[in-house]
Amino acid sequence: MAEQKTNVMRFLTQKKIKYTPHEYEHGDEAVDGVTAAARIGVPAEKVFKTLVTRGASKNIYVFVIPVAKELELKKAAKAVGEKSIAMIHVSELLGLTGYVRGGCSPVGMKKQYPTVIHSTAEELDTIVVSAGKIGFQVELAPRELIKLIRGKFADIVAED
């Protein structure tokens, strides 16, 4: 079977950013990130999920955090200079980003929203994010990703 390329993979190739594709088995529904990490054989600490939020100003923000962690809304709001933020409703995801739940990538959204990646990514050689389609992931250097999406690193997760 030929390797399937997602738009995210094509975009990374076009920008000459080195990545490793990962694919995992899934049913009709998205699996949680920890399960996806296990299926591709990568430690959960290296696999990041993409969350889309709306600030009090009505601006959209993207947060990329380890799959086993929870977004700390107060820290996230502070990181983007908002009074408060809230998760968007899943029904808005496709229209805002071009992606479905479980296949949302910080790369190649319809519009480039301000994006914050959790600070633990800075300490890793590579991280894994969605390749824009359920069952597909890409592994790449976090510094390459941050440059590509013009994002920043910050502590944005809840303490265990």
N, C-alpha and C positions, 0 to 999 in steps of 0.2 A: 504494500500500500504506500503510495507516495505521501510524503510529509505534507500535511495541510498547513498552509500559511494564512494567518489572520491578517487583518489590516494593520494591527499593531506590529506584527513581525515585518510586514512590508515597509512600514514607516521607519522602523529601527534600521532596516537594511538600507533604505534610502538615505538616512542620516549618518550611515556608516558607524552605527553603534553595535558593538559586539554583544550578542546574546546567545543563550542556550534555550532552545524550545523544550517544553515539557508537555506531555499529554497524559490525561488520566481518564479512566473509564467512569462513566456517570450515566444515570438514567435520564428521565425527562426533566428532573428537578436538579437545581444546583446543590452541591454538597457543601458542608461547612468547610472553612479554610483548614482546620486541623486535619480533617479527613483528606482533603485535597493534598496537603503536605505529605501525609503518610503514603498516599497513592503514588506520588512522584518520587518518594524516597528522600525527601529533603526535611531537615529539622524544622519544626513549626516556627522557631525563632527567626528563620530566614524567609518565611513566606508572609507576605503582607497583603492585607485587604484594602480596598479602596472604598471610602465612605464619602457620601455627598451630603452637604449640609446647607442650610440657609441662615444667614446672620440676621440680627435685628434690623439691619439696614436693607434687608431683602437681597443682598448679594449672595452669590453661590460660592462655596468653598469646598475644596477637596482635601481629605485627610487620608494618609496612607499609613496604616498601623499593623503591627504583627497580628496574625490571625487569631491567636489565643488571648489577645488583650481587648479591653474595652476603651473606647474613646472617652476621655474625660472632657465633658463639654465646656467646663469653666477654663481649663487649660487651653483647649482648642480656640475658644473665643479670644482669649488673651493673645494667643499666637498670631491671630489675624487682625487684632485691634477692634474686635466687636464687643458690644456689651453682653450679648448672648448669641448662641447659635442653637439650632435644632436640626435633627436629621430630616431630610426631605422625605415625603411619602414615596414608597416604592413605585407608585403609578406615575410619578414625575420623572423617574430615572431615565427612561429611554428618550423622552423628549428633550431633556437637558443635556444628556451626555452622548446619546447614540448607542448606549449599552444597556443590557438587561441585568437584573439582579443575578449575581453569581458570575457575571462576565464583565464586570466594570473594571476598566483599566485607567490608570492615571495618564496613559499615553494615547494620544489621538482622539480625545473627546471632541464633540462638535465645536466646542469653544474651549479655549485654555483658561480655566478658572484658577484663582490663586490656590496653590497646593502646598501642603505641609506634610513632610514625611517624618515619622517618629525618629527621634534622635538615636535610637539604638542602631539604625541602619548605617549611620556614619562609621560604626566600629566594624562593619562586615565588609568582606571583599565583594560579595554579591548578595542580592536579594531577589526574591521571586515575586512577581506581580502577575495579575491576570493578563492574558494576551488578547482580551476583548471578546472572548467567546467561552462559554461554559466548557470545561474540559481541557482548556489550553492555558498554559502559563509561560512566561518568559523569565529567564534568570539573567540579570545584568548588574553591572557595577552601580551602586547607589549614587555615586558622584556623577556618573554619566546621565543617570535618570534625572537628577536634580537640575543639571545644566539644561537638559532637553526640555523639561517642563517649566523651567525658570521658577523652581520651588525653593523651599528652605527646610532645614531640619529644626525640630523643636520637640520638647517633652510634652506629649499630648495624650498620654494614656493614663488610665486610672491605676493607682497602686494596687498590688495584689492583696 
